[in-house]
């Protein structure tokens, strides 16, 4: 798991600014496809923490159905509400 987090963090150093700003039009957060490191259409706590290490409790806020993963819909709904 530590290897995955380190790999994701290393990849983030080389991402274009448009990715960090949100290719999906939502400035201020990473687009879902970048946070979903293994591209399985869901975000795990580890994947989210790799992109938002300073936001403890964020996973619980976004995972509204409390199934242990964040769907694309949950992710976008959270950030739209935050804007």
URTAPE-V824735 format. One record per residue. N is the residue number from 1. RES is the residue in one small letter. D_FIRST is the distance of its C-alpha to the first C-alpha in Angstrom with 2 decimals. Layout:
((N:RES:D_FIRST) (N:RES:D_FIRST))
//
This chain:
((1:x:0.00) (2:x:3.80) (3:x:5.33) (4:x:5.17) (5:x:6.41) (6:x:8.69) (7:x:9.88) (8:x:10.76) (9:x:12.50) (10:x:14.28) (11:x:15.44) (12:x:16.76) (13:x:19.02) (14:x:20.82) (15:x:21.31) (16:x:24.97) (17:x:26.22) (18:x:27.17) (19:x:23.59) (20:x:22.77) (21:x:26.04) (22:x:25.24) (23:x:26.59) (24:x:27.49) (25:x:30.06) (26:x:28.36) (27:x:28.46) (28:x:26.19) (29:x:22.88) (30:x:20.55) (31:x:21.55) (32:x:19.58) (33:x:18.89) (34:x:17.15) (35:x:14.90) (36:x:14.11) (37:x:11.86) (38:x:12.06) (39:x:15.66) (40:x:15.93) (41:x:18.23) (42:x:16.22) (43:x:13.89) (44:x:11.25) (45:x:11.07) (46:x:7.81) (47:x:9.66) (48:x:12.77) (49:x:11.77) (50:x:10.79) (51:x:14.42) (52:x:16.13) (53:x:14.85) (54:x:18.42) (55:x:19.10) (56:x:18.16) (57:x:19.42) (58:x:19.26) (59:x:17.10) (60:x:19.75) (61:x:22.48) (62:x:21.37) (63:x:20.39) (64:x:24.09) (65:x:24.12) (66:x:21.48) (67:x:19.82) (68:x:16.22) (69:x:15.79) (70:x:17.81) (71:x:20.26) (72:x:21.90) (73:x:25.00) (74:x:23.50) (75:x:21.90) (76:x:25.23) (77:x:27.32) (78:x:25.61) (79:x:26.09) (80:x:29.60) (81:x:30.53) (82:x:29.33) (83:x:31.54))
//
